[in-house]
Amino acid sequence: MSGFANELPTPEPARVHAGSFGHGVATGLALAMVAFHVWLSRQLSGLAAIWQELPWPPLALTTRLAYSTEWQVIVPALGAAMILVLVLRRPRAWWPYFAVMLVLVVAIAISWYGSRAPFTELSHDIR
């Protein structure tokens, strides 16, 4: 049958590198983390003044970091920049996506727990 003139060649399958769906999911999760940090920053913007007015011992480093305007602006900007680099370069390896997500998770944890530390300390003092 291979000698017929009207026989069509079989098309090659589309070449998609392994893990492309996982890379897209990781990128989407990283974007969600950036959006969550922006939301968290908006929620924390008014709380810094409360703790500065009270005559308490100095706030912990993580608390001062979580309430600082620089942290609230730079973390989402750097997160978005890292995601943009991933989208433009499209690395095949999984570790750059994991590294970006890990950095964003650590930044969110610092913001979340640092902002709640004075409340936790205050509640322990009340008991």
C-alpha positions as CSV (number, residue, x, y, z in Angstrom):
1,M,0.0,0.0,0.0
2,S,2.9,2.4,0.4
3,G,3.3,2.8,-3.4
4,F,0.0,4.6,-4.0
5,A,0.3,8.2,-5.1
6,N,-2.8,9.5,-3.3
7,E,-1.7,8.2,0.2
8,L,-1.4,11.0,2.7
9,P,1.5,11.1,5.2
10,T,0.6,10.6,8.8
11,P,0.9,13.9,10.8
12,E,3.4,14.0,13.7
13,P,1.9,14.4,17.1
14,A,2.1,17.9,18.7
15,R,5.2,18.3,20.8
16,V,4.4,19.5,24.3
17,H,7.2,19.2,26.8
18,A,6.4,17.2,29.9
19,G,5.0,19.1,32.8
20,S,3.6,22.1,30.9
21,F,0.2,21.7,32.7
22,G,2.0,21.6,36.1
23,H,4.0,24.7,35.2
24,G,0.8,26.5,34.3
25,V,-0.8,25.5,37.6
26,A,2.3,26.6,39.5
27,T,2.2,30.0,37.7
28,G,-1.5,30.4,38.5
29,L,-0.9,29.5,42.2
30,A,2.0,32.0,42.4
31,L,-0.3,34.7,40.9
32,A,-2.9,33.9,43.5
33,M,-0.3,34.3,46.2
34,V,0.7,37.7,44.9
35,A,-3.0,38.7,44.9
36,F,-3.4,37.4,48.4
37,H,-0.4,39.4,49.6
38,V,-1.9,42.5,48.0
39,W,-5.2,41.9,49.8
40,L,-3.3,41.2,53.1
41,S,-1.3,44.4,52.7
42,R,-4.5,46.4,52.3
43,Q,-5.9,44.9,55.4
44,L,-2.7,45.6,57.4
45,S,-2.3,49.2,56.3
46,G,-4.4,50.6,59.1
47,L,-3.1,48.4,61.9
48,A,0.5,49.8,62.1
49,A,-0.7,53.1,63.6
50,I,-2.4,51.2,66.4
51,W,0.7,49.6,67.7
52,Q,2.9,52.7,67.3
53,E,0.6,54.7,69.5
54,L,0.6,52.3,72.4
55,P,3.4,52.5,75.1
56,W,4.6,49.0,74.6
57,P,8.0,47.5,74.2
58,P,9.4,47.7,70.7
59,L,7.7,45.5,68.1
60,A,9.4,42.3,66.9
61,L,11.3,42.5,63.6
62,T,8.7,40.4,61.7
63,T,5.9,42.7,62.9
64,R,7.8,45.8,61.9
65,L,8.5,44.2,58.5
66,A,4.9,43.1,58.0
67,Y,3.6,46.6,58.7
68,S,6.2,48.5,56.7
69,T,5.0,50.1,53.5
70,E,8.1,49.0,51.7
71,W,7.4,45.3,52.4
72,Q,3.8,45.7,51.4
73,V,4.8,47.1,48.0
74,I,8.0,45.4,47.2
75,V,6.9,41.8,47.9
76,P,4.0,41.8,45.3
77,A,6.1,43.7,42.8
78,L,9.0,41.2,43.1
79,G,6.5,38.3,43.0
80,A,5.0,39.6,39.8
81,A,8.4,40.2,38.3
82,M,9.5,36.7,39.1
83,I,6.3,35.3,37.6
84,L,6.8,37.4,34.5
85,V,10.4,36.0,34.1
86,L,9.0,32.5,34.4
87,V,6.3,33.2,31.8
88,L,8.7,34.8,29.3
89,R,11.5,32.3,29.7
90,R,9.4,29.2,30.2
91,P,12.0,26.9,31.8
92,R,11.3,23.2,31.4
93,A,12.6,22.4,34.9
94,W,10.2,22.4,37.8
95,W,12.4,23.9,40.4
96,P,12.2,27.6,39.3
97,Y,8.4,27.5,39.7
98,F,8.8,25.8,43.0
99,A,11.4,28.4,44.2
100,V,9.1,31.3,43.2
101,M,6.2,29.7,45.1
102,L,8.4,29.0,48.1
103,V,9.6,32.6,48.3
104,L,6.0,33.9,48.1
105,V,4.8,31.4,50.8
106,V,7.6,32.6,53.1
107,A,6.7,36.2,52.4
108,I,3.0,35.6,53.1
109,A,3.9,33.7,56.3
110,I,6.1,36.6,57.5
111,S,3.3,39.1,56.8
112,W,0.5,37.0,58.3
113,Y,2.3,35.9,61.5
114,G,4.2,39.1,61.9
115,S,1.0,41.1,61.8
116,R,-0.7,38.9,64.3
117,A,2.1,38.6,66.8
118,P,1.1,41.7,68.8
119,F,-2.4,40.4,69.2
120,T,-1.2,37.0,70.3
121,E,1.2,38.6,72.8
122,L,-1.6,40.9,74.1
123,S,-4.0,37.9,74.6
124,H,-1.3,36.0,76.6
125,D,-0.8,39.1,78.8
126,I,-4.5,39.3,79.5
127,R,-4.8,35.8,80.8
